[in-house]
Amino acid sequence: MLTTSSFADFATAFTEVVDFVPYEDSLKQLARERYKAYRVAGFNLNTATWK
């Protein structure tokens, strides 16, 4: 498993990353940490709501 600190470095290998936020609260927190790592790394972020 990638840590938050290494996650953004890993993501730079791709031109586009799709990341999903699960319904389970404990997993939502991990998704929020990944989102913050993307922002800190300077990624252009777009969000969408799926139903």
trRosetta pair geometry for C-beta under 8 A, 3 or more apart (Angstrom, degrees):
i j d omega theta_ij theta_ji phi_ij phi_ji
2 6 5.2 -130 -163 89 91 102
2 7 4.8 117 132 -88 126 74
2 10 5.6 -71 -121 -6 151 155
3 6 5.0 74 55 20 83 98
3 7 6.7 -125 94 -32 38 88
4 7 5.5 -40 -143 6 30 123
4 33 4.9 -78 -102 156 131 113
4 34 6.9 -132 -120 -82 81 50
4 36 7.7 5 -164 75 125 102
4 37 5.1 -160 -173 -66 81 133
5 8 8.0 -63 -179 24 26 95
5 37 7.5 -143 -86 -123 22 123
6 9 5.3 -60 -161 42 55 117
6 10 6.0 59 144 -26 80 104
7 10 5.7 -57 -153 34 32 112
7 11 6.4 30 153 -20 67 108
7 34 5.7 -109 153 -125 158 83
7 37 4.9 60 73 121 117 161
8 11 5.5 -53 -144 35 35 114
8 12 6.8 47 155 -33 63 96
8 37 4.6 -148 -44 156 105 97
8 38 6.1 174 -104 -89 98 39
8 40 6.8 -104 -58 75 161 92
8 41 3.5 -180 -170 -53 140 148
8 43 7.3 -141 -139 -26 100 117
9 12 6.1 -46 -158 15 32 115
9 41 7.8 -152 -53 -116 47 138
10 13 6.4 -47 180 9 44 113
11 14 6.2 -66 -169 37 53 104
11 17 5.1 -25 -150 -60 108 155
11 38 6.8 -42 83 -102 168 88
11 41 7.3 124 65 87 120 163
11 43 7.2 -28 120 -76 136 142
12 41 7.2 -129 -61 172 105 137
14 17 5.5 108 86 -65 135 84
17 38 7.7 -147 72 -109 139 128
17 43 7.8 -39 37 -149 123 149
19 31 6.7 155 150 -144 112 93
19 34 6.0 -153 -168 120 156 140
19 35 7.6 -168 94 -73 144 75
19 38 8.0 -144 10 -47 151 144
20 31 7.5 -79 107 -116 40 134
21 27 7.9 149 -169 121 54 90
21 28 5.8 49 -174 -124 99 75
21 31 4.2 140 -113 145 78 166
21 32 7.9 60 -122 -51 117 65
22 27 4.2 -2 57 104 128 136
22 28 6.5 -123 68 -62 70 65
22 31 6.9 175 17 -36 72 135
23 28 7.7 -30 171 -57 11 108
24 27 4.4 62 79 19 101 110
24 28 6.8 -165 91 -20 48 84
25 28 5.3 -48 -146 25 35 118
25 29 7.1 39 157 -22 63 95
26 29 6.1 -47 -163 23 34 112
26 30 7.5 32 144 -12 60 101
27 30 5.5 -48 -157 33 46 113
27 31 6.5 49 146 -20 69 102
28 31 5.5 -55 -152 36 37 114
28 32 6.4 40 150 -22 68 102
29 32 5.6 -50 -149 32 34 114
29 33 6.6 35 151 -19 63 102
30 33 5.6 -52 -152 34 34 113
30 34 6.6 36 150 -18 65 102
31 34 5.6 -51 -150 35 35 112
31 35 6.4 41 149 -23 65 103
32 35 5.5 -50 -149 33 34 116
32 36 6.5 36 152 -18 64 102
33 36 5.7 -50 -150 35 33 112
33 37 6.5 36 150 -21 64 104
34 37 5.5 -54 -151 35 35 114
34 38 6.5 39 150 -21 66 101
35 38 5.7 -51 -153 32 32 113
35 39 6.6 31 150 -17 64 104
35 45 7.1 75 -155 -136 85 153
36 39 5.6 -54 -149 36 34 112
36 40 6.2 33 154 -18 68 106
37 40 5.8 -53 -144 38 31 111
37 41 6.2 27 156 -15 64 111
38 41 5.9 -65 -150 42 27 108
38 43 4.2 -56 -179 42 88 137
38 45 5.8 101 122 -78 129 117
39 42 7.8 56 175 -61 31 18
39 43 6.8 -77 -77 50 28 86
39 45 6.5 -41 -79 -17 79 139
